[in-house]
């Protein structure tokens, strides 16, 4: 005797994970109200509190550097910049001095439309197919200029 199973339609997070896998080749998963990427070796994510994150983005764009940026609502809100290049201990220390945190390759990072306690994550700058993440060193260099722009 077999028991038939009904396939449920994919929810928004499951659909988003499938799209990220198909469009970008990312290693993504989803469960209920969360979708995430398992960062590849050599990739990372830098969390930057507002308002520094906005100034950092402006500085990066002025330097011709673009890449995916995620808005994580909350008090305080913060943005996550997806980057390439390994985070050496000295780099992580430098980021900490700016009040930023770094998560390196093989770690899970929440992606839009994950639901946080303060609302859904969303893209400030969505990823672009076949476009690599900006270099971590470029982001670190721009942080110094962004902090000075208060």
Buried (B, 14 or more C-beta within 10 A) or exposed (E): EEEEEEEEEEBBBBBBBBEBBEEBEBBBBBEEEBBBBBBBEEBBBBBBBBEBBBBBBBBBEEEEBEBBBBBBBEEEBBBBBBBBBEBEEEBBEBBEEBEBBBBBBEBBBBBBBBBEEEEBBEEBBEBEEEEEBBBBBBBBBBBEBBBEEE
